[in-house]
């Protein structure tokens, strides 16, 4: 019992003595993010914002500061409000780049759920609301002319008849994988 108490006391005295600097030598390196200066480890400053964390930037004193200077200082889907030096949610401008699966980007910069007949279960094309929509592999495919007509995660694909002739184009994805 005395040995356990003595070991605990020695550990507390070594750890808890509050030494402010980690000692270093040529053979004993400093922890990552610090340099050895006159035998003591000193935290490194930054030279660019890339050396700082997300939603941080390298300030004039070469220290990482909270906020941003550029869009690249922010998370994906955010931009840097340079007047406030803070990251803010970005508006969408492109369905394929800015929105989540099964969403479109509207003209006001908001993503919204595609809804409708996308990936709805079907047995025949009439289950898919008409307007050229098709039923393929048990799921509705909404008519399209290009990928831009489809929500995020869907492609505009050509559907062929038995002879291999494309008879319709529709927005389609692997519906069964998404549980839609």
N, C-alpha and C positions, 0 to 999 in steps of 0.2 A: 504494500500500500504506500509506504514511504517513497519507494522508487517511482511509482506512478505520479505522486505529488511533485517530486523533485523534477521529473521530466516535464511535467506541465508548467512548472514555474520557470524552468529554463527556456521553454518554447515561448512563453509569454514575454519574458525579458528580452529575447532576441527579436521577436516579431513586433511586440508592442512598444519598443523603445522609441519609435517615431523618427527614425533616421529619414531624412528628407530626400537623400539622393542615393541611387543605386550605384555602387562602385563598379568601375570597369578598368580593364587593363588590355594590353595587346592580345592576351590569351583569353580574356573573359569579356565577351561582347555585351553590348547593351541590348535591351529588348527592342523588338521591331518598333520603329517610329521614333527612336531617339538616337542621339550621337554621343560618343565619348568625348567629353571636354574636360581636360585636366583631371582625369581619373574619376569623373562623375558623369552619369548619364543625364543628358539634357534633352527634353522633348524637341523634336524637329519642328520647324515651321513649314508652311506650305509655299510652293512657288506658283502653283496653278490650282484652280478649282477641282481638277481631276484627282488631286491628292486628298480631297475632302470627301465626306460622306454625301449621300443623297440629301437634297434640300439644304446644302451648305455651300459656301463659296470661300475662296481665299481672299481675305481682306488686305488692306494696305499695310498692315503690320505683320503680314505673312502668318496669320492665324486663321484657322477654319472658323467661320462665323455662320450662325443660323440664317437661312434665307437663300437668296439667289441673285445672280447677276445675268445669267444666260438661261435659256430653255434647257440646256444640257445639264444644269444643276438640279433639275426637277425630275420627278418620277415620270415614266411613260404616261401619256394622257394628260399631262399638266404642262403649263407654260409659265415663264417667269414674268410676273407683273413687275416690271423694272421700277415703276414709281414707288411701289410698296416694298420692293426687294423681297417679295414672297411668292411662293409657287401657288398657282390657282388651277382649278379644273379647266381644261381646254374644251372649247366647243368642237363639235365634229365638223369636218369638211369633206370627208370621204368615208362612205359606208364600209368599204373593205379595210381601211386602215384604222378607223377611229371607233367603230361600234363593236359591240359584243355579238356573239352568235345569234342568228335569227333577228337581227335588228337592221334598220335602215337609218340613214342620216337625213334629217329634214332640212329645209332651207334656213331655218332659224338656228341651226347648229346643235340640235338635240338628237340623240339616238332614241328610237322608239321601236317597240316590238312589231315585227312584221305581221303577226296574227294571220288571219285568213286561212287559206287552204294549204299553206306550206307544210309539207310532211303529214298532212291529215290522212288517216286510214281511209282506204277506198277499195272498191271492187271493180268499178267501171268509171270512165271519164265523167259520167253524169254525177258521180259523188263529189266531184271537184269543182262544182260551181259554174261549169260552162266557160265561155269566153276563151276557148282554145286550151284550157287546162287539161292535163292528161293524168291518167292513173297508170303508174309504172311500179311494178314489184310490190303492189299493195299500198302505195303512198301517192298522194297527189303531188303533181308537179305543176307549178304556175307558169303560164306562158311567158316567154322572154325573147329578146333579140340579141342581147349581149350580157356579159357578167354584171355590168352596172345596173341591170334591171332586177338583180337578185339581192336578197339580204346577205349580210355577212355570213360566211360559212357555206354558201351555196354557189354552184356554178351553173351557167346556162349551157345545157348539154342538148345534143341532138338525139332524138328518139327515132329509131329505124323500124321499118316494116320487115316482114319475113325476107324480102328480096334485098334488104340492105339499104333501101332508099330512106333518107331522112324525111319523116312526115310531120314532125313537130319539134319545137325547141321548148325546153322548160327548165325552170330553176330546180336543181336537184342536189341532194347531199345524201350521206349515209344515214338516213332517218332512223333506222333500227338501232344505230349506235347511240343516238342521243335520247332515246326513249320518248320521242315525240308522238 
